[in-house]
């Protein structure tokens, strides 16, 4: 695979990358880590170093949390009106749009994804988060409650009501697969409610979080409202999750790491929201429109290289259409053009790293050893061995690791079924419950299966159809709490009851 002809980034992204190093944002100031340590961030396609990033430790986390606490408790932020917060969020969205080409190129260079994924899907989705929650900032309301209390002093009345108040300092531990949009899902509602934040991006993909923080400063956010500590999970992320002055931790990532974060939160019983792994089923019924269902199922697994928590990695096809589905999926996979994400001809870029590609390859090899058949794909490629060719696997059994565990790569396993009860049972036979998809022309099929599938989101005749208004979250070991939509506001608000004798 020749990547030498990949386009160079435009001037804005090139200037950002040319910086000597990328620093921490603490209390409105860009500073080195207290240790002075840095780490390299790489282009996943080539393995080349594209920047040096400050490596934060526990002392830097302490400073960032202190800055966030100060901003939450005093100064202009707690005095800012809901309308002013709304206008600030809208301005952040405007600045993101004005710099969208730079953001998209940085996301591609740091994460590997094809440029169109960031430029036309994920970053517009991040902008929409800020615009949606700009509207929600002015709609935080309590309620008056008529009580049945009747033992107040004679001549007095009971006046009872509720208040919705910001939870406080939020620690946000961010993933590497879709950094900007998943970061926006946390920043926008938290700021809308009046919280302050300490962001810890993945060490794999820190650059766009840093650039977004610069735009938030440019928009006029007061010092300390948003802080950024870059570094590694064991040194920086764990310190944030354990911190006794953090009121809430939000995390998107693997279920294994999610468990560690829940455990770390116990010290001060901080509130926790975790959106974790998935092994999402996609079901193609016998009455499905195959011309839509097959490319839809392919997009469900191969979008962003399958590095998506809701990736449709388990495909179930009715026996009457199974052969056509398998043939169609193989054709779709074989037609995907691999290449550097900046190349406009690229459909799918590399996986996040050589190491991760190796893990995906190990899953494929394990499936073959267990008796599964690799119909197409399954090869690693590229100068950094970070590409995995889109893979279709058949002849699988429910107890195989490739069926049960999240692979987080461009690998789909295909099974056949004969009736609805059978496929619902198979789809629900998973530790995960993040999302599911059903392809059918039957209203009865769609309605019944949407009710019976154990998943936080069920798509009908689609997959990964997102909007800032739609809640996202999982069941079972896919986590708890919701992002996006009105439900996300509850993540960052406390409910206070006031009962007065007047």
C-alpha angles and dihedrals in degrees: 000000000000114000096166093103095055111130119256119243118265122258098273095051091041091053091051091050092047092066115117091236141339115245139206121266110225123163093344095308128106106227141168119253112269090247092049089230123145137183134209124252116207141208099242093211096058105015089234121145111251100174150354118240130195112257108223125204136187093288091055090049089052090053093047093049090048090052091049091048092050092050091048095050104038145012128041100327102070089042094052114112121237089249091054091051088049092052091048092053091048090051091052088054091050091051092048090053092048090053098034097120091053092046092049093051093048090049091051094047094047100038104024100232121145109270094242091060093063099030099049106021119021104032094046084051090053090050089051090055092059092046094048094049091044083068093046094053091078095047103067104125140169128203138236112234126206104218131197094225108139105167100080117125116284112276094020129107133210118242113187130175143150132240128203109217132179113264093228131234113018124201111205118194107194135207130234101226101075104003104173101044094042091048091050089052088064104035098047100055092037092054091042090060095045099256124140124226146215109199121204108187122197113275086234094060115023101135104083092045088056092048092047090052089054090054091049088054091048090052089060106258109165118253114279097018091107120025128177127208115181122198147087129320098242094049104031111013095050091049089054094046092049097042113128094212096053112098099194138016122203121188139177117193144073124352091236092057090042090060090053091051092050089051092048092051094063096086094080097009090244117185114262134202118184130180104190144170131324144196097193121196122222113198124199110195125206091256096050123128096247093194086066101028099056098052087039092055090046092052090048091063106026100045108114089001092294089293092131126110091225095045112148095238098154112061120190118190126187111249092244092061101024097106093048091048094050092046091048094047091051090052092048092049094047092051095057112111114220121206148114111321093237092058107097090215091061119108096176129020130200126296116260095273146350088256094055092047087053091054091051090049089051090055091052092049091048090052092051090049089052091054104268121138122232104216096183136352125009096139130123117223146163135075091285094039087237098125123090117192114237107272135208117190127190136174091057129157126214094247096055117114091232088060098042106035130066108252097181094208142090095291126122126182116208125208133174129230138183107205143017097255091053095050095043090053091048093046092050093046093097140098087231132073109175105121145341138190132212126193113199141128091214118099090201092053092048096048096045096045094046087057096045102044114095100225138116091231130026119191121200116207089346143058134214093011100163134182131170088242095058119087116235126199146107148257128221112003092349088087140249137269126051135254126202125025128048090306090068091066089065089063090068103035134082120208113227124190119211119193115182133181106213 
